[in-house]
Amino acid sequence: MVKMRTETTLPDGTQTMNDDEICAKVLGVKSGYIKGCGFGPRPPPSSTSRSSLDEMSEKNKELEDKLEETQDTIKAQQEKIDAQNVLIQELQEQGKKFEQFMATFMNQQASS
């Protein structure tokens, strides 16, 4: 590798190949090997893969059911909030009418 580095270095000091390229040429490239990280995860045998796929499908179905249940709960709560907002608005209108009534009543009392 040192010899290759000196051979690929030009007289002005620039290199025609970097260290990674020299390593790949000298050592060769192995599939599944990442320099500095080692060997990556390997896929499980196909029989395990099938059972894992079935487990993931079942878990996915459970999560979809839970999501649907949560969405139904949110919808019901939103309907309650909307109904309460309507009630609040009606009470505010009644409060304004009561204030107007009281103002009218006080004016009548003052004038009599």
Number of C-alpha atoms within 10 A of each C-alpha: 12 9 7 14 15 12 12 16 14 11 8 6 9 10 14 11 14 12 13 10 12 16 15 12 12 11 10 10 12 10 8 11 12 11 12 6 7 9 12 10 8 7 8 10 8 9 9 11 12 12 11 13 12 12 12 12 12 12 12 12 12 12 12 12 12 12 12 12 12 12 12 12 12 12 12 12 12 12 12 12 12 12 12 12 12 12 12 12 12 12 12 12 12 12 12 12 12 12 12 12 12 12 12 12 12 12 11 10 9 8 7 6
